[in-house]
Amino acid sequence: MADYRRIASLRTADQFRAHLVQESILLSFDETMEIGDDSPLARPYRLADGRVIGNRFCIQPMEGWDGTRDGKPSALTLRRWQHFGQSGAKLIWGGEAVSVLHEGRANARQLLISEPNLEELTRLRQALVEEHTQRFGQCDDLLVGLQLTHSGRFARPNGPELEPRILYHHPILDPKFGIPPDYPTLTDGEISEIIASFVRAAELAYRAGFEFVDIKHCHGYLGHEFLTAVERPGSFGGSFENRTRFLREIVLGIRRHSPDLRIGVRLSAFDTVPFSPGPEGIGVPIQTPLPYHFAFGADASNPLQLDLHEPIQFLRLLEDLQIELVNITGGSPYYNPHIQRPALFPPSDGYKPPEDPLAGVARHIQVCTELKAAFPRLLVVGSAYTYLQEWLPHVAQRAIRAGATDFVGLGRMVLSYPEMPTDVLSGKPLDSRRICRTFSDCTTAPRHGLVSGCYPLDGFYRERPEKARLVEAKRALTGR
């Protein structure tokens, strides 16, 4: 592994600043944290219609691989959502990626929104709100949504075997994941049925009490794949207008059937080519044909470079559709995880980072900054803050204060340390024993059919029987 310095060793602001300069990483931070109601992270956010969100922390959606076979939440799911409520964050972006169809589930334990599952999904949301109210005394400034998804190319609804639903044949991902050249692509009629499923799912989410739904367009899943369907014929491919028809028709349907439901979009606003392990296991870009039209937010003539022309078009479309909520992320965990989720330690099916993960954090923040500047009226959530560890609050405060984002999204960090937002807002010293160090066990475990959780730092998961199986799986891979 390249000798990237660990964040925990950068104990002072001078050390952190010097490291950033040495590595030519453009990342700003506040040396001193502000405390109180007027501090940047504590300031309420007011939506266009006056609805208030109580602070600037957001919980990102995460799949636990721990629902029931028929898509209901389990006790493990409930525990995670209760932690979200206890966190103190006032924006809950989905809590969980919930599939709109069985065929679109990313795994056989993913939550599924349906009429038979509605009562338990309602209770799941209620449990989150009750925990939040019990701890903080009010919830009228808490906004809770539900992320709706179809996994498309990466669907595994019945077990470990891939059962992809693809829009087009990808020159790199098809051979990488064993999809033969004659594998069928989704027809326009099948796409229309999926659109109707999103609309029905939104109706159910509204009945369950969720205030908004996220129409997921990120991380290589179906919504994201539409944005790169340049070579697909017909009304859902080719032009930008056609490639966004999926979103526009879903929004039209939701507005017709659930007019009071807010809509958000989590967007992979930038991407690059797939990577694979190279010498010494370090990630290297896979050689791709040019022009490469399969990375939304990248330059087709040089896909290792970003090009935000179409992402800006997409956000302009969101404004035209009167969608106010947008969550900015990038890449995919399936083919370039260091872009999507910077980490020092890769998951079992990944590769060692080809750059200092802080460079990946800086890339996320820079893209988010550019998009927020171009669309000041949108509520923008930024991602990839977890790798900052002890320096997360300092970078987050600067980002909010500078207008680089409106909300700081926390994902993996909340698995090990759900109270971090509350501790930051109250000025309490961070609990270093619970800070996520990006060991990636929360990803490696589900890659081996186990439930996701923080096995290194959460004593609850450390004592579960899956821990021993995870250790054995990792030992089989590394020989140690």
Secondary structure, 3 states (H helix, E strand, C coil): CCCCCCHHHCCCHHHHHHHHHHCCCCCCCCCCCCCCCCCHHHCCEECCCCCEECCCEEECCCCCCCCCCCCCCCHHHHHHHHHHHHCCCCEECCCCEEECCHHHCCCCCCCECCHHHHHHHHHHHHHHHHHHHHHHCCCCCCEEEEEEECCHHHCCCCCCCCCCCECCCCCCHHHHCCCCCCCCECCHHHHHHHHHHHHHHHHHHHHCCCCEEEECECCCCHHHHHCCCCCCCCCCCCCHHHHCHHHHHHHHHHHHHCCCCEEEEEEECCCCCCEEECHHHEEEECCCCCCCCCCCCEECCEEEEECCHHHHHHHHHHHHCCCCEEEEECCCCCCCHHHHCCCCCCCCCCCECCCCHHHHHHHHHHHHHHHHHHCCCCEEEECCCHHHHHHHHHHHHHHHHCCCCCEEEECHHHHHCCCHHHHHHHCCCCCHHHCCCCCCHHHHHHHCCCCCCCCCCCHHHHCCCHHHHHHHHHHHHHCC
